[in-house]
Amino acid sequence: MTRLCSLALLFAVSGCQCIDDINLGNIPDAGEEIHDAGPEPPKFPLKAGDQLEYPALGGRTATCPGGGTTGDCDRALTATFIVRGTELDESAHWRITADVVYQGSAEMIEVAAIAPLVLDNGAPFDAVTVATPSSASGAVFLTDAAPTDELDPLGFPFFQFESGDAHVFETSGAAFCARFGELDPSVNCEFQAGDQKMEAYYKDDAAGGGGSMLHHLRAEYHNMGFVCGWDEGLIPFVDDATTPRDQTSFGPADTPALAAIFASPVRLLRDGVTYACSCFSQQCRAGNGAEATCLTTDPDAEPGPCE
């Protein structure tokens, strides 16, 4: 908050020694009130008209029903969100109003096969096929939902990172680890605002198939206000000694029994220009080389040279 100071005003007085509009105490005339404008209101990095595109969301199983080709055992959809407005609520959390279209792109496996994935909660997979897209107008999305099995489609993909309440990431991350701690007291879980990620390895007894699974989930966030990366997989859990809750259990040559599909980069269309948004660089970039331009987190700023 800018502090206003009382200033002693010095005037060069003419021979008549008249002072206009200044009273004897050197206080400005009441008709010249000075108002403190206060700090600028926060802005969400996305704005009305922005179109956020996810080219593929879904899941893939390691084995195919009916002897299908390995690698084709997937169910996926594309998701497009058109921002109509952003609003900061009384708790300093953003709400994003958007139109959304989900279009099925692959359906080689049943919806039930990808149900153990947390990502399955982020979109209406049970209502979308290649032949039957699903859409909604004016849906109000949260920007503070933890990526857990309690997620729903209105909690994905927007996420408030710094604009507004600066503690949203920490609060959501704590809820993320607490939830998976309920499912597995020995969970290996962390959330790091600096790396803009939440990650957990936990024993999942509810994944189905007659046995426990080691479930790995890593969600990554872009400073432009959305999920930009998602790595999720499940493998059979043998016991605590042979299935450590970390990446060593997922060997480089092993194919998870079930894994999420999350095609990248996420694309952001603004003012007729398509930007590819990278988790690694935290940039939304259009073009290449010296001609490339990037967006800033100020939605009213013009795109400029990429750093």
Phi, psi and omega per residue, in radians:
M1 nan 2.216 3.124
T2 -1.273 2.243 3.105
R3 -1.524 2.387 3.092
L4 -1.686 2.290 -3.122
C5 -1.893 2.560 3.034
S6 -1.390 2.185 -3.093
L7 -1.894 2.367 3.023
A8 -1.401 2.067 -3.083
L9 -1.635 2.204 3.140
L10 -1.877 2.257 -3.128
F11 -2.127 2.527 2.967
A12 -1.424 1.972 -3.007
V13 -1.615 2.383 3.138
S14 -1.352 -3.129 -3.081
G15 -1.035 -0.517 -3.129
C16 -1.411 -0.155 3.108
Q17 0.930 0.764 3.089
C18 -1.638 2.439 3.079
I19 -2.171 2.012 -3.094
D20 -1.579 2.448 2.991
D21 1.083 0.298 3.079
I22 -2.133 2.212 -3.141
N23 -1.464 -3.104 -3.030
L24 -1.173 -0.355 3.139
G25 -1.652 0.210 -3.107
N26 1.007 0.589 3.095
I27 -1.746 2.305 -3.134
P28 -0.948 2.557 3.117
D29 -0.950 2.538 -3.074
A30 -1.027 -0.374 3.134
G31 -1.380 -0.020 -3.090
E32 -2.109 0.869 -3.127
E33 -1.097 2.455 3.092
I34 -1.850 2.115 -3.104
H35 -1.858 2.419 3.049
D36 -1.437 2.022 -3.103
A37 -1.221 -0.330 -3.125
G38 1.311 3.126 -3.125
P39 -1.230 2.693 3.084
E40 -1.142 2.440 3.111
P41 -1.123 2.592 -3.141
P42 -1.158 2.768 3.119
K43 -2.216 2.407 2.994
F44 -1.377 2.483 -3.050
P45 -1.080 -0.447 3.096
L46 -1.633 2.740 -3.120
K47 -2.445 2.941 3.140
A48 -0.967 2.327 -3.120
G49 1.747 -0.375 3.098
D50 -1.108 2.479 3.118
Q51 -2.140 2.058 -3.114
L52 -1.796 2.218 -3.037
E53 -2.154 2.217 3.037
Y54 -1.897 1.943 -3.009
P55 -1.209 -0.429 3.114
A56 -2.839 2.181 3.035
L57 -2.269 2.432 3.110
G58 2.821 -2.587 -3.112
G59 -2.629 2.842 -3.109
R60 -2.448 2.359 3.079
T61 -1.726 2.694 -3.096
A62 -1.298 -0.535 3.119
T63 -2.002 2.597 -3.052
C64 -1.864 2.347 3.063
P65 -1.175 2.460 3.098
G66 1.249 0.312 3.080
G67 1.316 0.460 3.113
G68 -1.163 2.932 -3.110
T69 -1.277 2.229 3.104
T70 -1.008 2.346 -3.057
G71 1.778 -0.304 3.096
D72 -1.808 0.126 -3.063
C73 -1.533 1.142 -3.010
D74 -2.285 2.835 3.003
R75 -2.397 2.182 -3.016
A76 -2.628 2.844 3.070
L77 -2.532 2.833 2.963
T78 -1.773 2.602 -3.123
A79 -2.318 2.255 -3.141
T80 -2.187 2.216 -3.112
F81 -2.083 2.153 3.104
I82 -1.894 1.975 -3.064
V83 -1.249 2.281 3.083
R84 -1.888 -0.387 3.130
G85 -3.103 2.749 3.081
T86 -2.260 2.443 -3.088
E87 -2.537 2.349 3.098
L88 -1.612 2.117 -3.089
D89 -1.468 -3.079 -3.047
E90 -1.146 -0.374 3.128
S91 -1.624 0.210 -3.141
A92 1.138 0.534 3.035
H93 -1.961 2.444 -3.109
W94 -1.417 2.581 2.963
R95 -2.180 2.314 -3.078
I96 -1.948 2.119 3.046
T97 -1.624 2.210 -3.069
A98 -2.619 2.670 2.909
D99 -1.563 2.514 -3.097
V100 -2.395 2.489 3.069
V101 -2.262 2.201 3.037
Y102 -1.932 2.252 -3.118
Q103 -2.227 2.109 3.109
G104 -1.079 2.435 3.127
S105 -2.174 -0.296 3.097
A106 -2.742 2.464 -3.140
E107 -2.590 0.847 3.140
M108 -1.286 -0.347 3.119
I109 -2.221 2.838 -3.118
E110 -1.304 2.771 3.122
V111 -1.026 -0.655 -3.101
A112 -1.061 -0.456 -3.095
A113 -1.179 -0.499 -3.123
I114 -1.780 0.075 -3.102
A115 -1.024 -0.584 3.123
P116 -1.152 -0.284 3.141
L117 -1.269 2.401 3.015
V118 -1.098 -0.613 3.140
L119 -1.045 -0.481 3.124
D120 -1.027 -0.427 3.140
N121 -1.425 -0.183 -3.046
G122 -1.536 -0.112 -3.137
A123 -2.671 2.728 -3.089
P124 -1.428 1.177 -3.103
F125 -1.044 -0.531 -3.107
D126 -1.299 -0.154 -3.113
A127 -1.993 0.080 -3.018
V128 -2.211 2.332 2.974
T129 -2.368 3.140 3.094
V130 -1.075 -0.654 -3.081
A131 -1.521 -0.303 -3.055
T132 -2.265 1.519 3.042
P133 -1.199 2.896 3.108
S134 -2.293 2.494 -3.132
S135 -2.544 2.815 3.088
A136 -2.590 2.519 3.109
S137 -1.948 2.388 3.064
G138 1.170 0.503 3.086
A139 -1.240 2.511 -3.128
V140 -1.841 2.021 -3.062
F141 -1.760 2.495 3.022
L142 -1.359 2.814 3.083
T143 -2.234 0.325 -3.082
D144 -2.378 0.293 -3.065
A145 -1.347 2.328 3.057
A146 -1.303 2.439 -3.116
P147 -1.407 1.317 -3.139
T148 -2.120 -3.085 3.102
D149 -1.178 -0.137 3.084
E150 -1.657 0.087 3.091
L151 -1.154 2.667 2.966
D152 -2.360 2.966 -3.040
P153 -1.029 -0.360 3.109
L154 -1.448 -0.035 3.058
G155 -1.805 0.110 -3.098
F156 -2.407 2.374 0.234
P157 -1.910 -0.011 -3.010
F158 -1.280 2.513 3.129
F159 -2.645 2.187 3.131
Q160 -1.346 2.177 -3.135
F161 -1.869 -0.945 -3.104
E162 -2.262 -0.373 -3.060
S163 -1.435 1.975 -3.076
G164 1.933 -2.291 3.136
D165 -1.289 2.013 -3.068
A166 -1.234 -0.168 -3.092
H167 -1.698 0.108 -3.103
V168 -1.051 -0.786 -3.101
F169 -1.081 -0.779 -3.127
E170 -1.127 -0.717 -3.142
T171 -1.150 -0.776 3.114
S172 -1.145 -0.721 3.123
G173 -1.102 -0.697 3.104
A174 -1.117 -0.692 3.104
A175 -1.162 -0.639 3.095
F176 -1.013 -0.932 -3.110
C177 -1.215 -0.606 3.132
A178 -1.129 -0.714 -3.128
R179 -1.132 -0.804 -3.134
F180 -1.276 -0.399 3.004
G181 -1.182 -0.544 3.053
E182 -1.158 -0.649 -3.122
L183 -1.363 -0.528 -3.123
D184 -2.609 1.814 -3.129
P185 -1.031 -0.329 3.131
S186 -1.715 0.329 -3.111
V187 -0.948 2.526 2.986
N188 -1.836 1.819 -2.977
C189 -2.396 2.482 3.060
E190 -2.651 2.706 2.996
F191 -2.416 2.348 -3.049
Q192 -2.315 1.960 3.121
A193 -1.118 -0.631 -3.131
G194 -1.096 -0.664 3.100
D195 -1.579 -0.091 3.120
Q196 0.943 0.887 -3.107
K197 -2.518 2.759 2.921
M198 -2.266 2.370 -3.039
E199 -2.543 2.428 3.140
A200 -2.549 2.516 2.937
Y201 -2.115 2.117 -3.088
Y202 -2.586 2.682 3.077
K203 -1.360 2.134 -3.068
D204 -1.919 1.849 -3.135
D205 -1.513 -0.143 -3.074
A206 -1.810 0.127 -3.054
A207 -1.255 -0.285 3.105
G208 1.599 -3.104 3.121
G209 1.431 0.114 3.057
G210 1.509 0.025 3.127
G211 -2.676 2.868 3.126
S212 -1.292 2.707 3.119
M213 -2.204 2.613 2.928
L214 -1.551 2.100 -3.030
H215 -1.911 2.175 3.084
H216 -1.996 2.333 3.089
L217 -2.449 2.281 3.041
R218 -2.326 2.063 3.078
A219 -1.931 2.369 -3.111
E220 -2.137 2.590 -2.989
Y221 -2.193 2.548 3.135
H222 -1.794 2.513 -3.124
N223 -1.209 -0.103 3.043
M224 -1.449 -0.049 2.972
G225 1.836 0.603 3.137
F226 -2.786 2.895 3.042
V227 -1.231 2.245 -3.122
C228 -2.041 -0.192 -3.139
G229 -2.638 2.570 -3.113
W230 -2.661 2.038 3.111
D231 -2.118 2.066 -3.070
E232 -2.546 2.362 3.116
G233 -2.752 2.727 3.122
L234 -2.280 2.389 3.036
I235 -2.286 2.774 3.120
P236 -1.045 2.404 3.086
F237 -1.693 2.080 -3.115
V238 -1.541 -1.132 3.059
D239 -2.846 3.051 -3.069
D240 -1.123 -0.532 -3.082
A241 -1.312 -0.680 -3.048
T242 -1.766 -0.100 3.137
T243 -2.261 1.291 3.125
P244 -1.116 2.589 -3.115
R245 -1.477 1.205 3.074
D246 -2.822 -3.075 -3.018
Q247 -1.212 -0.317 -3.135
T248 -1.114 -0.388 3.118
S249 -1.289 -0.345 3.142
F250 -1.768 1.499 -3.089
G251 -1.105 2.664 -3.096
P252 -1.089 -0.436 -3.113
A253 -1.709 -0.059 -3.088
D254 -1.537 2.445 3.059
T255 -1.773 2.106 3.120
P256 -1.002 2.572 3.095
A257 -1.057 -0.575 3.087
L258 -2.556 2.339 -3.140
A259 -2.449 2.646 3.109
A260 -1.374 2.611 2.955
I261 -1.804 2.135 3.086
F262 -2.517 1.654 -3.108
A263 -1.314 2.470 3.128
S264 -2.297 2.803 0.055
P265 -1.435 2.783 2.956
V266 -1.216 2.489 -3.113
R267 -1.919 2.428 3.093
L268 -2.134 2.070 3.123
L269 -1.736 2.104 3.122
R270 -2.379 2.241 3.091
D271 0.897 0.706 3.079
G272 1.408 0.037 -3.140
V273 -1.986 2.372 3.129
T274 -1.718 2.216 3.136
Y275 -1.969 2.369 3.043
A276 -1.617 2.184 -3.011
C277 -1.858 2.077 -3.056
S278 -1.803 2.318 2.999
C279 -1.139 -0.718 -3.037
F280 -1.111 -0.879 -3.092
S281 -1.527 -0.267 -3.045
Q282 1.032 0.525 3.111
Q283 -2.027 2.645 2.905
C284 -1.946 1.894 -2.907
R285 -2.033 2.432 3.004
A286 -2.108 2.303 3.134
G287 1.466 -3.102 -3.090
N288 -2.352 2.838 3.054
G289 1.060 -2.566 -3.073
A290 -1.176 -0.323 -3.113
E291 -1.547 -0.066 -3.087
A292 -1.182 2.499 3.054
T293 -2.188 2.632 -3.117
C294 -2.274 2.640 3.060
L295 -1.452 2.758 3.006
T296 -1.944 2.978 -3.140
T297 -1.345 -0.062 2.994
D298 -1.530 1.925 -3.046
P299 -1.157 -0.286 -3.129
D300 -1.657 -0.091 -3.129
A301 -1.449 2.588 3.065
E302 -1.287 2.555 3.033
P303 -1.060 2.590 -3.112
G304 -2.385 -3.056 3.130
P305 -1.041 2.492 3.120
C306 -1.330 2.396 3.135
E307 -1.342 nan nan
